[in-house]
């Protein structure tokens, strides 16, 4: 079963909020480049 996009976005955003790197998130989610990971990341000010 595929993971819905909102769960992927929440997971990637959370990882970066708690100090994980974009590279780590990219590898875990299987993205081929960091640009794709950036599209899934929400930055809160």
Secondary structure, 3 states (H helix, E strand, C coil): CCCCHHHHHHHHHHHHHCCCCHHHHHHHHCCCCHHHHHHHCCCCC
